């Protein structure tokens, strides 16, 4: 129970703070959760009072009863265990208590049989005007070599759920991130956790370590507790045959805890959309005591990790922020595509500025790739945003010997949440093995999801900013409009230091207090002028630092993009070898390379010296496929490993 209520075992470690949410009066009342699994024991004494038949169905046998099939080994215990984490009753002395112990709980029996596209779609689509949250702790095989995700009908079910579920607010799908850590699997190769429509949850051990089974990827949003090594505690919950267990394990146990916390937030504000909920999770999760060597600070100052996402969920914080949350604006989808008939594309794009799909504040970013590779597991793929946030889209998977590559696979990252997408994006593909590997990249599409400049999300406050007691004046809507001395107004909250991309200044505000309107000039964080990463003032010539692949001109204090330099000599393509790895920079103004980059490596007579320029054999090969496109063929010869960096320039 300490995992989400009271950490009696180590008072220095943060828990999931469910008790704080309960003390605020939130217990999940009025919220319906369904567990998509192998059924739930509906007559379990710790579940029976909260059981909801309208949130339940047996898809395997085609009847309304989700009761599990009993075996000697109790194989079908998984769903019942997950259900207890969400909605086990309180104060009855039986097993424990669910995070949302007054929520209604149902179950879909769908894993105890052949799991087809039809079975998945039916399960994801069950009673979407009644069920608020669907919790799933399953996915493709976690063997370090499988690449699989929802098929046609299941994809359609996800889309219908977020657009039509809950009266148009959107069904909320919570997913376990995967247990393939021992096999060095990547949850970005799991199309369920890698979807923008699911809230992907990872695990931490009792002591704040990455569990041995945990998968790291850029689509994970947050973390809850689960099992670790043999000497560490596991999850207490309901079990088959009306029993209890203290041995529930894996990311399977983490997702239902998150579903329970989300149920508390929905009770606090029933008007939250599926995207609002992801915003709340990003803003209220904490790195806490979670240990890993890959915590990074993204472009808006948030710490994020491939192992933990934005950190440990906090039930009290999420309900507090949910209470007065302003819904984010409509989702914008900016698809940046470019047909390439040259290695250097001179056409510029504006990142969908001036269109209905303009994205000014990021949520999800996808790199949609089609490529072949002779051994897929030797490939690493990385995406760096204009503000320098580097996401691992695919870590090398040593057990993946497939030569199938990826077919229109959308690698997703949440690590640039709330960043401005304008500027230079870099896609990096790394061969980690021998010089004999080769592949073909035939399509790359950058897809940006987020909100427009007129969206409330662009000024939505984090709890840490709005609850620090530093606000001096609120308007009639209880929005902070002036901070105490030593603080700056930033995104309707107060901060001591302006984050990267902003500089201290002042702005004139007009606000209504009672019947009077008082103008005031208040200290505020104002955005740097593009393309500065950090700045000392509001002029384009006040840059202090620049985004990746730009450099600061010390004379003019402006940022110069490398692609601007490369445009001066589009015929000269060079390969440089810093840090003993070959990098090929292909400058693109956006989108996909509908081209043919053939990367075949052979052994040269002599390896290149450190920093020495190595010429690549470049030839434009005109081809006439049915779509009438030209292709670009590039052959590289080197002893070293291959890296391909594709720059996407979104002009400011």
C-alpha positions in Angstrom: 0.0 0.0 0.0 2.9 2.3 0.7 3.6 2.5 -3.0 0.8 5.0 -3.5 -0.3 6.1 -0.1 2.3 6.2 2.6 5.9 5.2 2.1 6.6 3.7 5.5 9.7 1.9 4.4 11.7 5.0 3.4 10.4 8.4 4.6 12.9 10.1 2.3 11.3 8.7 -0.8 8.2 10.4 -2.4 5.1 8.2 -2.7 2.3 8.6 -5.2 0.5 10.9 -2.7 -2.9 9.3 -3.0 -3.6 10.2 0.6 -3.2 13.8 -0.2 -5.9 13.5 -2.9 -8.2 11.6 -0.6 -7.8 14.4 2.0 -9.0 16.8 -0.6 -12.1 14.7 -1.0 -11.3 12.8 -4.1 -11.8 9.0 -4.2 -12.9 8.4 -7.8 -16.6 8.7 -7.2 -18.6 9.0 -10.4 -15.6 7.7 -12.6 -15.8 4.4 -14.5 -12.6 2.4 -15.2 -12.5 -0.8 -17.3 -9.6 -3.3 -17.2 -8.8 -4.8 -20.7 -7.3 -8.1 -19.7 -8.2 -11.8 -19.0 -11.4 -10.9 -17.1 -12.0 -9.8 -13.5 -13.5 -11.7 -10.6 -16.6 -9.6 -10.2 -17.7 -11.3 -6.9 -14.4 -10.7 -5.1 -15.3 -9.2 -1.7 -12.9 -6.3 -2.2 -14.4 -5.5 -5.7 -18.0 -6.5 -5.6 -19.4 -3.2 -4.3 -17.6 -1.2 -7.0 -18.2 -3.7 -9.9 -20.0 -2.2 -12.9 -21.5 -4.6 -15.4 -21.9 -1.8 -18.0 -18.1 -1.5 -18.0 -17.6 -5.2 -18.6 -17.9 -7.8 -21.3 -16.5 -11.2 -22.3 -15.2 -10.7 -25.9 -13.5 -14.1 -25.9 -16.8 -16.0 -25.5 -19.2 -13.3 -26.6 -21.3 -12.8 -23.5 -21.6 -10.1 -20.8 -19.9 -12.0 -18.0 -16.1 -11.1 -17.6 -15.5 -13.8 -14.9 -12.1 -15.3 -15.5 -11.6 -19.0 -16.6 -10.2 -20.8 -13.6 -7.3 -23.2 -13.9 -5.0 -25.1 -11.5 -2.3 -22.5 -12.0 -4.6 -19.5 -11.8 -3.3 -18.3 -15.1 -6.1 -15.8 -15.6 -5.4 -13.7 -12.4 -3.9 -10.7 -14.2 -7.0 -8.6 -14.7 -8.3 -9.2 -11.2 -5.0 -8.0 -9.8 -5.1 -4.9 -11.9 -8.7 -4.1 -11.0 -7.9 -4.1 -7.2 -5.2 -1.5 -7.7 -7.8 0.8 -9.1 -10.9 0.3 -7.1 -10.5 -2.2 -4.2 -12.8 -1.0 -1.4 -11.5 1.0 1.6 -11.7 0.2 5.3 -13.0 -3.4 5.0 -9.9 -5.2 6.3 -9.7 -7.5 3.2 -6.7 -6.9 0.8 -5.8 -3.3 0.6 -7.3 -0.1 -0.9 -7.6 1.0 -4.5 -6.2 4.4 -5.5 -9.7 5.4 -6.6 -11.6 3.3 -4.1 -15.0 4.8 -4.9 -14.7 4.5 -8.6 -16.7 1.9 -10.6 -14.7 -0.9 -12.0 -15.3 -3.2 -14.9 -13.4 -5.7 -16.9 -13.2 -6.9 -20.5 -12.2 -10.6 -20.9 -10.2 -10.5 -24.2 -6.7 -12.0 -23.6 -7.9 -15.5 -22.8 -8.1 -16.6 -26.4 -6.8 -15.6 -29.8 -6.2 -11.8 -29.7 -7.2 -10.6 -33.2 -7.6 -7.1 -34.6 -11.4 -7.6 -34.1 -11.0 -8.6 -30.5 -8.8 -5.6 -29.7 -11.2 -3.2 -31.5 -14.2 -4.5 -29.7 -12.5 -4.2 -26.4 -11.2 -0.6 -27.0 -14.7 0.4 -28.2 -16.8 -1.0 -25.3 -19.5 1.5 -24.1 -17.4 4.6 -24.7 -20.1 7.0 -23.4 -20.1 5.2 -20.1 -16.5 4.1 -19.5 -14.1 7.0 -18.9 -10.7 5.2 -18.6 -9.5 2.0 -20.2 -6.4 0.4 -18.6 -4.3 -2.1 -20.5 -1.3 -4.0 -19.3 -0.4 -6.0 -22.4 1.2 -5.5 -25.8 3.4 -7.2 -28.4 6.0 -9.7 -27.3 8.8 -8.1 -25.2 11.6 -10.1 -26.9 13.8 -7.3 -28.1 13.1 -8.0 -31.8 9.3 -7.6 -32.4 7.9 -4.5 -34.0 4.2 -4.6 -33.8 1.2 -2.4 -33.0 -2.5 -2.0 -33.5 -3.9 -3.1 -36.9 -6.6 -1.3 -38.9 -9.6 -1.9 -36.7 -7.8 -1.2 -33.5 -6.3 2.0 -34.9 -9.8 3.1 -35.8 -11.1 2.2 -32.4 -8.4 4.4 -30.8 -9.3 7.3 -33.0 -13.0 7.0 -32.4 -12.4 6.8 -28.7 -10.5 10.0 -28.5 -12.8 11.9 -30.8 -16.2 10.5 -29.7 -15.7 8.9 -26.3 -17.1 10.6 -23.2 -19.3 12.9 -25.2 -16.5 14.1 -27.4 -14.0 14.7 -24.5 -12.2 11.5 -25.5 -11.7 8.1 -23.9 -8.5 7.9 -21.8 -6.3 4.9 -22.6 -3.7 4.0 -20.1 -1.0 1.6 -21.2 1.9 -0.3 -19.5 5.1 0.5 -21.2 6.5 -3.0 -21.5 8.7 -5.6 -19.7 11.4 -6.2 -22.2 14.3 -4.5 -20.4 16.3 -7.7 -20.0 16.1 -8.2 -23.8 17.0 -4.5 -24.3 13.7 -3.9 -26.0 12.4 -0.5 -26.8 8.8 0.5 -26.0 8.9 2.7 -29.2 8.7 -0.6 -31.1 5.3 -1.2 -29.4 2.7 0.6 -31.4 0.3 0.7 -28.4 2.6 2.6 -26.0 4.1 4.5 -28.9 0.7 6.0 -29.8 -0.2 9.6 -29.1 -3.6 8.3 -27.9 -2.3 6.3 -25.0 -0.8 7.4 -21.8 2.2 5.2 -21.4 3.4 4.4 -17.9 6.7 2.9 -16.7 7.9 1.5 -13.4 10.2 2.4 -10.5 11.3 0.0 -7.8 10.7 0.7 -4.1 14.1 2.4 -3.8 13.7 4.5 -6.9 15.8 2.4 -9.3 15.0 1.4 -12.9 13.6 -2.2 -12.7 15.4 -4.9 -14.6 12.4 -5.4 -16.8 11.8 -1.8 -17.6 12.0 -0.6 -21.3 13.3 2.9 -22.1 11.8 5.0 -24.8 10.7 8.5 -25.6 7.0 7.8 -25.6 6.8 7.1 -21.9 4.9 9.9 -20.1 5.2 9.1 -16.4 6.0 6.4 -13.8 4.4 4.6 -10.8 5.8 2.1 -8.4 6.1 -1.6 -9.0 8.4 -4.6 -8.3 12.1 -4.7 -8.4 14.7 -7.2 -7.1 13.8 -10.1 -4.8 14.4 -8.0 -1.7 12.2 -5.2 -2.7 8.5 -4.8 -2.1 5.8 -5.6 -4.7 2.2 -4.5 -5.1 -0.6 -5.6 -2.8 -3.9 -6.2 -4.5 -6.8 -8.5 -5.1 -6.3 -12.0 -6.4 -8.3 -14.9 -7.9 -10.5 -17.1 -5.8 -11.4 -14.2 -3.5 -7.9 -14.0 -2.2 -5.2 -11.3 -1.8 -1.6 -11.1 -3.1 1.4 -9.0 -2.3 3.4 -10.1 -5.4 1.9 -8.2 -8.3 4.7 -7.2 -10.5 6.0 -5.5 -13.7 4.7 -2.5 -15.6 1.5 -4.5 -15.6 1.1 -3.2 -12.0 2.1 0.3 -12.9 -0.5 1.2 -15.4 -3.6 0.5 -13.1 -2.1 2.7 -10.4 -1.9 5.5 -13.0 -5.5 4.7 -14.1 -6.6 5.2 -10.5 -4.8 8.5 -10.2 -6.3 9.7 -13.4 -9.8 8.7 -12.1 -9.2 11.0 -9.1 -8.3 13.9 -11.5 -11.5 13.2 -13.6 -13.5 13.4 -10.4 -11.9 16.8 -9.7 -12.8 18.0 -13.2 -15.1 15.9 -15.4 -14.6 18.3 -18.3 -11.0 17.3 -18.9 -10.2 16.0 -22.4 -7.9 13.2 -23.2 -5.2 15.7 -24.1 -5.8 17.8 -20.9 -5.0 14.7 -18.9 -1.7 14.2 -20.6 -0.9 17.9 -20.0 -1.7 17.4 -16.3 0.5 14.4 -16.1 3.4 16.2 -17.7 3.0 19.2 -15.4 2.6 17.4 -12.0 4.9 14.4 -12.3 8.2 14.7 -10.4 11.7 13.3 -10.9 11.7 12.9 -7.1 14.3 10.3 -6.0 14.1 8.3 -9.2 17.6 7.2 -10.2 18.9 7.0 -13.8 21.8 8.5 -15.8 19.5 9.9 -18.5 17.6 12.7 -16.8 17.8 15.7 -19.1 16.3 19.1 -19.0 14.2 19.9 -22.1 13.7 23.2 -23.9 11.1 24.5 -21.4 13.1 23.6 -18.3 11.4 20.2 -17.4 13.4 17.2 -16.5 12.5 14.1 -18.6 13.9 10.6 -18.9 13.6 7.7 -21.3 13.2 5.4 -18.3 10.7 7.4 -16.3 9.1 10.0 -18.6 8.4 13.1 -16.6 8.8 11.2 -13.3 6.6 9.9 -10.5 2.9 10.6 -10.6 1.5 12.7 -7.8 -2.2 12.2 -7.1 -2.6 15.3 -4.8 -0.8 17.6 -7.3 -2.8 16.4 -10.3 -6.2 16.8 -8.6 -5.2 20.3 -7.4 -4.2 21.4 -10.9 -7.2 19.7 -12.4 -9.7 21.6 -10.3 -9.4 24.9 -12.2 -7.8 23.7 -15.4 -8.6 25.5 -18.6 -9.1 23.1 -21.5 -6.4 23.2 -24.1 -7.3 24.4 -27.5 -8.1 22.1 -30.4 -5.3 19.7 -31.5 -3.3 20.9 -34.4 -1.5 18.5 -36.7 1.4 19.9 -38.7 2.7 17.4 -41.3 6.0 18.5 -42.8 6.8 16.6 -46.0 9.2 17.3 -48.8 10.1 15.3 -51.9 13.8 15.4 -52.3 15.6 15.4 -55.7 18.7 16.9 -54.3 20.7 16.4 -51.1 20.3 20.1 -50.3 16.7 21.3 -50.4 16.4 25.1 -50.8 12.7 25.4 -50.5 11.7 26.8 -47.1 8.6 25.9 -45.0 7.1 27.9 -42.2 6.1 25.1 -39.9 2.4 25.5 -40.8 2.3 29.1 -39.7 -0.6 31.0 -41.2 -2.7 27.8 -41.6 -5.3 26.1 -39.5 -2.7 23.5 -38.5 -0.1 25.9 -37.1 1.5 24.4 -34.0 3.1 26.9 -31.6 3.3 24.7 -28.5 4.2 21.0 -28.9 2.6 18.0 -27.4 3.7 14.9 -29.3 6.2 14.8 -32.1 6.5 11.8 -34.5 9.2 10.8 -37.0 7.3 8.7 -39.5 9.9 6.5 -41.2 10.1 3.9 -43.9 13.5 2.2 -44.2 15.2 -1.1 -44.7 18.3 -2.2 -42.9 20.1 -5.5 -43.2 20.1 -6.0 -39.4 17.5 -3.7 -37.7 18.8 -4.2 -34.2 22.1 -2.4 -35.0 20.3 0.8 -35.8 19.8 3.7 -33.3 17.5 6.6 -34.2 17.5 10.0 -32.4 15.5 13.2 -32.9 16.7 16.6 -31.6 14.3 19.5 -31.3 15.1 23.1 -32.1 15.6 23.8 -28.4 18.1 21.0 -28.1 16.0 18.2 -26.5 17.4 14.9 -27.8 14.9 12.0 -27.9 16.0 8.4 -28.4 13.4 7.1 -30.8 15.0 3.7 -31.1 17.9 2.3 -29.0 19.8 -0.6 -30.6 18.2 -4.0 -29.9 20.9 -6.7 -30.0 18.3 -9.5 -30.3 16.7 -8.0 -33.4 18.2 -9.7 -36.4 15.4 -8.7 -38.8 16.1 -7.2 -42.2 12.6 -5.9 -42.6 13.3 -2.4 -41.4 10.3 -0.2 -40.6 7.3 0.5 -42.9 5.7 3.9 -42.2 6.4 3.4 -38.5 5.7 6.6 -36.4 8.3 6.9 -33.7 6.8 9.2 -31.0 8.4 11.4 -28.4 6.8 13.4 -25.6 10.1 14.9 -24.4 9.6 18.3 -26.2 6.2 18.9 -24.6 5.4 22.7 -24.6 8.4 23.6 -26.7 8.2 25.9 -29.7 8.7 23.7 -32.7 10.1 26.4 -34.9 13.7 26.0 -35.9 16.0 23.2 -36.8 15.1 19.5 -36.1 17.8 16.8 -36.5 17.1 13.2 -37.2 20.1 11.0 -36.4 20.5 7.4 -37.5 23.4 5.5 -36.0 24.9 2.1 -37.0 26.4 0.6 -33.8 28.0 -2.5 -35.3 30.3 -3.4 -38.1 31.1 -1.6 -41.3 29.2 -4.1 -43.5 25.7 -2.9 -42.5 23.6 -1.1 -45.0 20.1 0.2 -45.5 17.8 2.4 -47.4 15.7 5.3 -46.1 12.8 5.9 -48.4 10.4 8.1 -46.4 10.6 10.5 -43.5 7.7 12.6 -42.3 7.9 14.9 -39.3 4.5 15.2 -37.7 4.0 17.8 -34.9 0.9 17.7 -32.7 0.1 20.5 -30.3 -1.8 23.7 -29.9 -1.9 27.0 -31.8 -0.9 30.4 -30.5 -4.4 31.3 -29.4 -4.7 28.2 -27.2 -5.0 28.3 -23.5 -2.3 25.6 -23.3 0.3 28.0 -24.4 -0.3 29.9 -21.1 -1.4 27.0 -19.0 0.4 27.1 -15.6 2.3 24.3 -13.9 1.4 23.6 -10.4 5.0 24.3 -9.3 4.7 27.8 -10.8 1.2 28.7 -9.5 1.4 27.3 -5.9 4.7 28.6 -4.6 3.0 31.5 -2.8 4.9 34.1 -4.9 1.9 35.7 -6.6 1.1 39.2 -5.4 -2.1 40.0 -7.4 -4.8 37.8 -8.9 -7.5 38.9 -11.3 -11.2 38.0 -11.0 -10.6 34.7 -12.6 -7.9 33.9 -10.0 -5.1 34.1 -12.6 -1.8 35.5 -11.4 -1.1 38.9 -13.0 1.6 40.3 -10.7 4.4 38.6 -8.7 6.1 39.4 -5.4 9.5 41.0 -5.5 12.2 38.8 -6.8 9.9 36.9 -9.1 8.9 37.2 -12.7 5.5 36.5 -14.2 5.7 33.5 -16.5 2.8 31.5 -18.0 0.3 32.7 -15.3 2.7 31.7 -12.6 5.8 33.2 -10.9 9.4 32.1 -11.3 12.7 33.3 -9.8 14.6 32.8 -13.0 13.3 32.9 -16.5 13.7 29.6 -18.3 15.7 29.0 -21.5 14.3 30.9 -24.4 13.0 33.8 -22.2 14.6 36.9 -20.7 13.7 39.2 -17.9 11.8 42.3 -18.9 8.5 44.1 -18.1 5.2 44.3 -19.8 2.2 46.6 -19.4 -0.9 44.8 -18.1 -4.4 46.1 -17.9 -6.5 44.2 -15.4 -9.9 44.6 -13.8 -10.1 44.8 -10.0 -13.6 45.4 -8.9 -15.0 48.3 -11.0 -11.7 49.9 -11.8 -9.1 49.1 -14.5 -5.5 49.6 -13.4 -2.6 49.5 -15.8 0.7 48.2 -14.4 4.1 47.4 -15.6 5.2 44.2 -14.0 8.4 42.2 -14.2 7.9 39.3 -16.6 9.7 36.6 -18.6 9.5 37.6 -22.3 10.4 35.3 -25.1 13.7 35.7 -26.8 13.7 36.7 -30.4 14.2 33.9 -32.9 16.6 32.2 -33.4 18.2 32.8 -30.0 18.2 29.8 -27.6 19.0 32.1 -24.6 19.3 35.9 -24.7 20.1 39.0 -22.7 17.4 41.1 -24.2 14.6 41.3 -26.8 16.7 42.1 -29.8 17.7 39.4 -32.4 21.2 40.6 -31.7 21.1 39.9 -28.0 21.7 36.1 -28.3 23.7 34.5 -25.5 23.5 30.9 -27.0 22.1 29.2 -30.0 20.2 26.0 -30.8 22.1 22.9 -31.9 23.7 23.2 -35.3 23.8 27.0 -35.1 26.6 29.0 -33.9 26.9 32.4 -32.1 28.5 35.2 -34.2 30.5 37.0 -31.5 30.4 40.3 -33.5 26.7 40.6 -34.1 25.5 38.4 -31.2 23.2 36.6 -33.6 22.7 32.9 -34.3 23.7 31.6 -37.7 22.3 28.3 -38.9 24.6 25.8 -40.5 22.1 25.3 -43.3 22.5 29.0 -44.2 26.2 28.4 -44.7 25.6 25.2 -46.7 23.4 27.0 -49.1 26.4 28.9 -50.3 27.8 25.8 -51.9 25.1 23.3 -52.5 27.4 21.1 -54.7 29.9 20.3 -51.9 28.8 17.5 -49.6 31.3 16.4 -47.0 31.5 13.7 -44.4 33.3 14.5 -41.2 34.4 12.0 -38.5 34.3 13.5 -35.0 34.6 11.2 -32.0 35.3 8.2 -34.3 31.9 8.1 -35.8 30.9 9.1 -39.3 28.2 11.7 -39.7 26.5 12.7 -42.9 24.5 15.9 -42.6 21.6 16.2 -45.1 20.0 19.6 -44.9 16.3 19.5 -45.4 13.8 22.3 -45.0 11.4 19.8 -43.5 9.5 16.6 -43.9 10.3 13.4 -45.6 13.1 12.3 -47.8 11.2 10.6 -50.5 14.5 9.6 -51.8 16.9 6.8 -51.9 19.9 7.0 -49.6 21.9 3.8 -50.0 24.4 3.5 -47.2 27.0 0.8 -48.1 30.2 0.8 -46.3 33.5 -0.7 -47.4 37.0 -0.6 -45.9 39.2 2.2 -47.2 42.9 2.0 -47.6 43.5 4.3 -44.6 41.0 5.4 -41.9 40.4 9.2 -41.8 42.3 11.2 -39.3 40.5 13.0 -36.4 38.5 15.8 -37.8 39.8 15.2 -41.4 37.3 15.9 -44.2 36.4 12.8 -46.1 34.8 13.2 -49.5 31.8 11.1 -50.2 30.9 9.8 -53.7 27.7 11.6 -54.4 25.6 11.1 -57.5 22.1 12.1 -58.4 20.4 9.1 -60.0 17.3 10.0 -61.9 14.7 7.3 -61.7 11.2 7.1 -63.0 8.9 5.1 -60.6 5.2 5.4 -61.0 5.0 8.5 -58.9 7.6 10.1 -61.1 10.0 11.1 -58.4 13.8 11.4 -58.7 15.9 9.6 -56.2 19.2 10.6 -54.6 21.9 7.9 -54.2 24.8 8.4 -51.9 27.6 5.9 -51.3 30.0 6.3 -48.4 33.3 4.5 -48.0 34.9 4.4 -44.5 36.2 2.1 -41.9 34.2 3.8 -39.2 30.5 3.4 -38.1 27.8 5.2 -39.9 25.7 8.1 -38.7 23.1 9.9 -40.7 21.8 13.2 -39.5 18.9 14.6 -41.3 18.3 18.3 -40.5 14.8 19.6 -40.8 14.6 23.4 -40.9 11.4 25.0 -39.8 12.1 28.7 -40.5 11.3 31.2 -37.8 
